[in-house]
Amino acid sequence: MSKKSLLRALFCLSALLFSAATPIASNLQEKETSAEKVKKRVESYGLGVTARVKVKLRNGAKMEGFIDSAGDDHFYLIRTDEENGTAAVIAYENVAQIEGNEAKKSFMSWRKIANGAGTGAGVFLSILRNLRLQGPQIAPRFPR
């Protein structure tokens, strides 16, 4: 075998190895970024009974429940599906999909609406009291 053909074979082999290593590295980086996204979503849901979520894991398992506590690389899910009441420790990197309702935000918006309605009713009643308006006057009855 000549030196040129040997060099070409080594070059092709090294190109093949480097091209195969690139997707592996990008896949690891993708898992890290997806774990960070899952962690942010879990933090946005909050903790406790109001933080209900549906989790689909990378192995295909599905779980429902609420988030009890969250750590740096995992969170605890108290299950409310067929295994009601059991706790599951779920690593962020094992989560394929997570869905839930952001109860804090909706609670805050309802709280603002109730506060505004109460303030408006108080202002309206104080205006009526200052104007000394009373209910409709009943016409007196005259005898026949």
Secondary structure, 3 states (H helix, E strand, C coil): CCHHHHHHHHHHHHHHHHHHHHHHHHHHHHHHHHHHHHHHHHHHHCCCCCCEEEEEECCCCEEEEEEEEECCCEEEEEECCCCCCCEEEEEHHHEEEEEECCHHHHHHHHHHHHHHHHHHHHHHHHHHHHHCCCCCCCCCCCCC
